[in-house]
Amino acid sequence: MAKINALQFILPVKNLDSAAKFYCDVFDLEEMFRNESIVFVGIPGTESAVGLLLEPKEAGSGLRHVGLHVDHDLDRADVLAAIKQAGGSVVEEGEHGPGLPWARIADPDGNVLEI
């Protein structure tokens, strides 16, 4: 069983700095990760976060996707096998960076999530 220990949501924004400042100032979140195209601001002491994705043309269009943060101690292959065995599918796999794997999965109804 894949234990979820955090939730992540991705929103398209026009400007990473001003968006991060807004969410940190208003909701007392803290910056957890940043690169040139995304900033994750999250609840201090947890891994739950809002990802602010630099996509000026899409800004304001709402939620891009939901991410289910799977416990790092679980074997990735076992988690993906469990998804398939339960009737889901693996749509795409990759890494955000070294040691930061991700996968887009679909549940049996075709809803796509990221783990």
VENBELWO-V416711 format. One record per pair of residues at least 24 apart in sequence whose C-alpha atoms are under 6 Angstrom apart, sorted by the first residue. I is the first residue (numbers start at 1). J is the second residue. D is the distance in Angstrom with one decimal. If there is no record, write none. Layout:
i:I j:J d:D
i:I j:J d:D
This chain:
i:2 j:79 d:5.8
i:3 j:70 d:5.8
i:3 j:71 d:5.8
i:4 j:69 d:5.5
i:4 j:70 d:4.6
i:5 j:69 d:5.8
i:5 j:71 d:6.0
i:6 j:47 d:5.4
i:6 j:48 d:4.6
i:6 j:69 d:4.9
i:7 j:48 d:4.8
i:7 j:67 d:5.7
i:7 j:68 d:5.0
i:7 j:69 d:5.7
i:8 j:48 d:5.6
i:8 j:49 d:4.9
i:8 j:50 d:5.6
i:8 j:66 d:5.8
i:8 j:67 d:4.6
i:9 j:50 d:4.9
i:9 j:51 d:5.9
i:9 j:65 d:5.9
i:9 j:66 d:4.7
i:9 j:67 d:6.0
i:10 j:50 d:5.8
i:10 j:51 d:4.4
i:10 j:52 d:5.9
i:10 j:63 d:6.0
i:10 j:64 d:5.3
i:10 j:65 d:5.6
i:11 j:52 d:5.2
i:11 j:53 d:5.9
i:11 j:63 d:5.1
i:11 j:64 d:5.6
i:12 j:52 d:5.9
i:12 j:53 d:4.7
i:12 j:54 d:5.9
i:12 j:55 d:5.2
i:12 j:58 d:5.8
i:12 j:59 d:4.7
i:13 j:53 d:5.8
i:13 j:54 d:5.2
i:13 j:55 d:5.6
i:13 j:56 d:5.7
i:13 j:59 d:4.5
i:14 j:56 d:4.0
i:14 j:59 d:5.7
i:66 j:113 d:5.7
i:67 j:113 d:5.8
i:67 j:114 d:4.5
i:67 j:115 d:5.5
i:68 j:115 d:4.9
i:69 j:115 d:5.6
